[in-house]
């Protein structure tokens, strides 16, 4: 492999930083087409992963907040109020649950084996 076709991780990282809104002045000179492609692929993969995570988080919140409360509820209270059918779905979304909900879920049902 020639030196020109090697993808330099620091250059890819710098390009990704600019794609995420960083200062274009931080770009190293002489980025190759391979480095630009690798940066674009990484940026798009991260974007899709973040969107998927946000979608899973929104789904988890919809399952958790099935009613309104006069006072801020504890995680225990929220879980007490859940329909039992929701527990399986929450287990599938365990990684997207807020930390307190993960702790309460683990306390009640254990950590899902898929995690």
Residue, then its C-alpha position, 0 to 999 in steps of 0.5 A: x500500500x502506498x503512503x498516499x492510499x493509507x488513511x490517517x486516523x488523525x485526518x479522518x478525526x479532524x474531518x469528522x470534527x468539521x462535519x460536526x460543526x468544528x472549525x474548518x481551519x483545523x483541517x490538516x492539509x492534503x486530505x486524500x479522497x480515501x480519508x474524506x470518504x472514511x470521514x463521511x462514512x464515520x460521520x453518517x454512521x454516528x448520525x444514524x446511530x444517534x438518531x436510532x438511540x434518540x428514537x429508542x429513548x423516546x420510545x422508552x419515555x413513552x412507556x415509562x410516562x403513562x400518566x401524569x403526577x401531581x408531584x415528581x414521582x420516584x422511579x419506584x412509583x413509576x414502575x409500580x404504576x406500569x402495566x405488567x405487559x410493559x416490562x418486556x418492552x422496557x427490557x428490550x429498551x434497557x440501554x436507552x432507559x435513563x440511569x435511574x430507570x435502569x437501576x429500578x429495572x435491574x432491582x426489580x427484574x435483573x439486567x436483561x441478558x441482551x445488554 
